[in-house]
Amino acid sequence: MLKSFRFLLFPFSLLYGAIILLRNYLFDKKILKSASFNFPLICVGNIAIGGTGKTPMTEYLIELLQTKYEVATLSRGYKRKTKGFAIANAQTTALEIGDEPMQFHEKFPKVTVAVGEERFEAIPQILHDRPETEVIILDDAFQHRSVNAGLNILLTEYNNLYTRDFMVPAGDLRDVKFSSKRANIIIVTKCPEKIDEEEKLSIEKELNLLPKQKLFFSKIVYDVPYHIFNKTKYPMSDRTDLLLITGIANPKPMKSFLAEHVHSFDMLNYPDHHIFSSTDLKDILKHFDKINSTGKIILTTEKDAVRLQKFEKELAELPIYALPVKLHLMFNEELLFNKQIVDFVAQFKTNI
């Protein structure tokens, strides 16, 4: 029903697409200016709204590079309560920098985590404030053409490839499909456990890559949940009963995982990047109390966990855990992907 309704909005999608085409044309003809930096910039993004797995991809890159280089991340800081440029510190909260940057800051405390709406202004500010920085990962920046990144990684979800989608509001695309040609690497994310070689080749043919582009496939892997305050781990089992709290774009993969790995779960689903209120807290506690199980827990995403931490007084003594999500590259191509990333930074630094 909803999809049928969105299709009625197709004329508005044509108008929006025309505006985006004009904007891209102005950038291509250098009428609108893009800033280039003599510095390794890796852009992670998509051309669709919703969750394609940008956060796990950014974390994968951080883990890969942080042992070799001084890494910084730069995000817009979506739905934060502040404006302008900021670098996370020991006192920073999710309200100040946004949930995803806060997640990066908590998981990778040695990495510089910065936010700023104007990326072409924020990059020089990072290099000024943290001159030891050797590579910057631009989170969700593919459509922001004010900055030219040296390496562009475009993500597209297996169940909603951009080739099969429409512009908003009829579809989920926020940029035209042809913009995918600006990517150096395209990753099909959230794939099922197994994809055969025939389907892999079919998708590669459908995406119609340029010779310069590399295609990879990835799936979601869930790690052991940890308590959002004391960080103790909780191995779930088929005897686990839980209340799932989500405020993310696409909770379906998590629901499918839990359906196979726990005894039962109830769910409270909030909008993406939801800022939890005291009323929400009361609702969560009320639903948790209704679960009739001695081993019950509250489970949430890592992004939601950083937004729930402001209720530490009320939640610290409860069994409330975050479920980590990792990106796993398929077809034994992890080393090939890693080499392309590391070689980019190393070669770029050699040429500085």
N, C-alpha and C positions, 0 to 999 in steps of 0.2 A: 504493500500500500504506500509506504513512504517513498520507495523508489519510483513508483508511478507518479507520485506527486512531484518529485524532484525533476522528472523528465519534462513536466509541464513548464519548468523554469528554463528550458533549453534556450529560448531567445535571449534571456539575460546572460547565459553562459557565452553566447556568441558575442555579445557586447563586451563582456569582461575580457574574453579572449582577444578581441580586437585591441583593447586598451593595453593588454600585456604585450601583444605583438608590436605595437607602436613603441612601447617602452624599450623592448629588446632591440628594436631597429635603431633607436636613438643611441643606445649604448654601443651597438655594433659599429655605427658610423661615427662614434666618438663625439657625438653632439652632447650626450650626457657623459660625464667623465667618470672613469674608474681609476682608483688608486692602485698602483703596483708598488710592491715593497721588495727590496733586495734582501729577502729573508724567507725562510721556509714556512709557508702557510698551508695548512691542510684543511680543506673545507669538507664538512660532513653535512649532507642535507637531502632534501627530496623535492619533488615538484607537486606533491599531494599534501593535503591537510591530514591530520590524524597520525597515529602511531605507526611508523615504519621501522622503528628500532634505532633511532638516532642516538639515544642515550647509551644502550649497550655497545654500539659501534664506537662512540667517543671513548667509553671506558676501555674498550679493547685497544684502541690506539694509545691511550695513556699507559696502560700496562706494558705495551710493547716498547714504547719509547722512553719511559721514565728511568730505566736502568742505564740508558746510554746518553740521554740529553736532559737538559733543564727544560721541562715542558710547561706550557701555559695553555689554558683554555679560555675562550672568549665566547660568551653567550649574550643574548639580548637581556635575559632575566625576565622571562614572560611572567606577568601577573605579580611582579614584586611591587612593594609599596613605596619604592624610592625611584629616583630618576638619575640619569647621568652615569658617569664612570665610577666603578668601585672594584676593589680587590678584596676578596674574602680574608677575614682574620679570625682570631680565636673567639671573638664576641659576635661574629656574624650570625644572623638567623635567615631562615628561608624567606621570611617576609621582606628582608632587605635585598636579597639577590635572586630570589626565585628558587623553586624546588629542585630543578635539575642541577644548576650550579652548586646548590647546597649539598646535593648528593655527591657531586664530584669532590667538593671540599672535604666532606667527612670521610670518604673512602680513600682519598689520595691527599693527605694533609701536606705533603712536601711539594705538591704541584700548585703553581699559581693559578687561581681561579678568579677570572675577571668577568664583569658584566658591563655592558654599554650599548645603548641603542645605536649609536653611530660608530660602526666598526672601523671606518677609515680614520676616525679620531682616537678610538680606543687602542688600536694597535701601537701607534707611537707612544701612547701613555704607558702601556705595559712595558715597552722597551726602556722607557725612561725610569719607571719605578722599580722594575726588575731587570736591570741590564744583563744579568746572567742568563736570561731566557734564550734558548737555542731553537725552539720550534713552537709555533702557536697553532692549536687546533680550533678552528672556527665552527662552533656548534650551531646547526640549523641556519646556515648562511648561503646555501646554494642559490636562492632566488634574490639575494641581496647583492646586486652587481656593482655596488659602489667600491668593492674591493676585488681585485684579481688574485685569487689564490693560485699557488703553483701546482697544487694537486687537488682535484675535485672528486669527491666520492659521493655518488648518487645512490640512494636507497629506494627500492620499490618492493612493495609487499607481494608475496607469492599469490595471495588470494585476490589481489587488486592491482595487477600490473598497470603501469601508467598507459600502456598501449591500449588497454581495454576501458579506459576511464574517460570522463568528460570534465570540462572546466566547471568550477563552482558557478552557480549553486546547483546545477543539474547533476554534477559529479563531484569528485573530490580534488581535482587538479587546481592548484593555485598558480601554475605556470603552464605554458604551452608545451606539448610533447616534444617539439623540436629542440627545446632547451636542453634535453638530455644529451645532445651532441657536444655540449660543453664539458661533460664529465670525462675524466680520465679512467675512472673505475665505476662500474655499476654492480651493485650487489642486490640480488633477489633475497629478501629477508623473510623470516618466519615460515620457512619451507617445512613441509611434513618430514617425518623421520626419514623417509626414503624417497628418492627420486631416481628413476632409471635414466640411463644415458639417452634414450630416445626422447624423453620429455625435456631433458636438459638441452639437447640440440634444438628441439622445437621452440623452446623459450628464447634461446639465443638467436634463432632465425627471426622470431617475431620482434625482438627488440632491435634488430637490424643495426648492429654496432658498426662504428667506424673502425678502420684498421688500428687506430691508436688506442682504442678502448679495450679494457679487459673486463670480463664478466666473471663474477663469483656468486656462489650460492651459500646461504647461511640458514641456520635454524636456531631456535631458542633452547637454551639449557638452563634449568633451574637448579640453583645451589641450595645448600642447607639453610633454612631460616635462622635468623638471629634476633635476639631480643633488642628492641629499638633503643633501650636505655643501657642495660648492663652488658649487651653484646653476647651473652651466652647463646649457644646454638641449641636448636630443637629439631632433632630428626623426626620428620613426620612419618606416619605409618598408616596402614589400613584400619587402625583403631582410632585415628585422630578425628575429632569433631571440631569444627571451627566456624567462626564468623569471619567472612572475607570482607574487607573494606577496600574499595577501589575508587580512585578519582583519576583515571587514565583514559586515553582515547579509545583503546581497544582491549578490554579485559578478557576477550574470548579465549585466547591461548592459555591464560592462567586458569580459567574455569575448566577448560578441557583437561589440563594437567591435574588439577585437584580431583576431578571426577574419577580419574584413574588411580590416584595415589592416597586418598584419605577415605575415611568411613562416610563422612557426610559434611556438608557445609551450607550455611546460609550466607546471604550476600547483601550488603548495602553498597549500592553503586552510585557514585556522585559524578558530576561533570568533570571533564579533564582540567587538571590544575586547580581543583576546588580548594578553597581556603576554609578549613574546618572552623565552625563556630561552637560556642558553648551549647547551643541547641543540638548540633550534630553530635557532640560528645554525649549528651544525655540520651540521645537516640541510640548511639552505639552501645552504651552501657546497658540500656533497657533490652536491646535485642540479645546481647551477650548473656544477660541473666536468664533469658527465656530458654537458652539451650540446655537441655537436660542431659548433661554428661559430666562425669567427674574429671575427665582429661581434656576438657575443652580449651581452645586457645583463640585468640584474635590474630588474624593474619592480614597483612597489608603489603603494598608494594614499597619499594625503597623510596620512591618519589613521594608517596603519601606519608611515609614514616617521618620524613623531615618536616612535613607540615603538621604532624600530630605531636611533635616533640614539645610544643608550647604547653601541652597538657601533662607535663611530666608529673606534677603533684598528684593528678587524678589517675594516671595510667602506669606509673613506674612499678607498682607492686602487682600489676596484672600480667598474665601471660600474653603479651602482645609482641608479635614477631614480624619481621620484614622478610620477604622472599626475594633473594637476589636473582637477577636475570643476567645470563651471560650469552654472548654471541659466539656460535661455533661455526667455523667455515667447513663446508662439505667437500666431498670428492678429493680429500687429501691435498687440498690446495692452500692450506694455511701457510706453509713455508714460502710458497710462491707469492702470496699476498704480502706476508711480512717483509720479504726481500724487496718488493716494489716500494713499500713505505719507507723502509730504512735506507734504501739506495737513494730515494728522492731526497731525504734530509741530508744524507752524507754528501751527495753530489752537489746539492744546492749550497751547502756550507763550504765545499771546496771552491766553488766559483765566486764566493763572496770576496 
